[in-house]
Amino acid sequence: MRKNILFILTVSISILFAFTSCSSPGGFGGADAGGTTLTIDLTNSVRAATGFRDAVDSEDLTLEVTLTNSQTGVVRTGTVNAEKTQASITGLAPGDWDILIEAFIFDYPYGRGETKAFPIKEGQNSARVSMDRLPDGIALSAANGSSHTFSATAGSTPNPFSITVYNFTSADFLEITAALSSSAGFDLTTPSIEVEKDKSGTITVGFTINPTGVYNTALTIRANDNVVANIELSFTVIPPVTVTGAGTGGFDSLADAVTWINANGAGNYTAIITQDQNVGPMALNAGVNLTLAASSPISINLNAQGALFTLDGAGIALTLGRNITLIGRTGNNNAVVLVQNGASFTMQPDSEITGNQGTNCGGVGVDNANFTMNGGSIYGNSVSSTNAFMGVGLHVTGASSQIRLAGGSITGNAVGNTLTSGSDVALSNELGIDNAAVLSGNMTLGSLTLNAVGSASWTCVHIVSGWEGTVAYLNLQNEAPGIDPAARNAWRDKAIIQGFDGYSITQNDLDRFTRGNVYDAGTESAPFSEHFGLTRTMTPGNPWVGEISLIVIIILP
């Protein structure tokens, strides 16, 4: 349920009709086949008509349109992100309709037009509707009177709570101040900010380490000494979850602890484990951020088919702390840890993943999710697949995946019980070339295979200044079916290694890579030395890397 905010700002929308069978570019749903398609043209409407200028990031701004047939009661709705210039609703039969347009920053309304009659005639191909101008004011990303709850295991804290304040008033500047009714458990990081007209600023409340218990406070926000919002915050500090075995006062097993954590709800948890575990596949529920910790080496053994941990969805996170080793099983059908759909997985120093023998999955599988390796090792995993160039240690797919390899090693993983030059880490072409995978610290890889699909889609790896690791085999694979020349042509003149965040790579960086092989559709083609070379070059004006040094694959005679 959306909640009203303090003030609302103007939005003017231009709307055009078109008869078309194309699918909706704006993602509108609920349409029947056939009928009129309503195309909403947002060009020069969202920013120009509202006067936002650069106050609102386009991804934070959405428009919601509701069309109601006044005769049949049929409702068509849709949401348009302001990054798009057009969106469509299909299945609008000729007749009498009513239209309502609402605008939102984040999930909070700041503009709402009046419901207006909107007749659609047979053969009609254009119409225009605009919202009435509404009073200027202040918009907040958290609603006045709202309540927000947070939790964390003792010794840790949640991520800070932030509220964005937008100045849509006529004042050139607004002095925004914040105060807490109680500071126990909370830290008002930004008690005051100055926000220019048509711009925004952020008030941030952090959390402090406290004994177990519940801490409450009221956050009051003022603009030029006038109260504009009162927001309730509650912070629960949860005792550490201990897995110490039967009759010890802690949980009997990690599986029991995870069941309790999932039932307890979203929050940050730490499970302290004091004895080895034999458990079946487990999954974390929405909003659960779990850290596994141990003061001495502990093994967590998988005793049934499946992923030992499945992390599926944004806001779900797992961290392997020091001394934690995850061990898979023979004949498994999944990775030891499966991370997907926005979830996050982190490995800390002295953590390990090993011992998984699967069909197509080994240590860690990542699909449109996040993996950070600050240390530890992934080794001794194998797959029975005949594709010798998949990532048995770490396999990454999905355009939104973010991979940060800052320390530790991924080595010694095998295909068909045979170590190959392409079996440790593989990055799908879907990751693209924009900072999807980054090497730093002392991160060491036995092999790294970059994938392309033909010449139009490929991925690369980024390195941070000061990287001290090595890549024993750097391989290139063309995933599209073909023969040896297809692989060479797919990778011709492609940048495969970039400096991260403007860093210019050096010859020393280049020397840390050993050239491996070129593969075509999973079949070894020819060694690098026969067809390719690595050259460091400058590419001024390149639209996706800027003026930084690159390593580029160049076809050799």
Helices and strands as residue ranges (DSSP letters): E 14-18, E 36-41, H 46-50, G 58-60, E 61-69, E 75-81, E 86-92, E 97-105, E 108-112, E 116-117, E 138-140, E 147-153, E 161-167, E 173-180, E 186-188, E 192-196, E 200-207, E 213-223, E 226-238, E 241-243, H 254-264, E 267-273, E 277-279, E 282-283, E 288-293, E 298-302, E 309-312, E 317-320, E 324-327, E 330-332, E 337-340, E 344-347, E 352-354, E 357-358, E 364-367, E 370-373, E 377-378, E 382-383, E 394-397, E 402-405, E 409-410, E 414-415, E 418-419, E 425-427, G 429-431, E 437-439, E 444-445, E 448-453, E 457-458, E 461-463, E 471-478, H 484-490, E 495-499, G 500-502, H 507-511, E 513-520, E 523-527, H 528-531, E 532-538, E 549-555
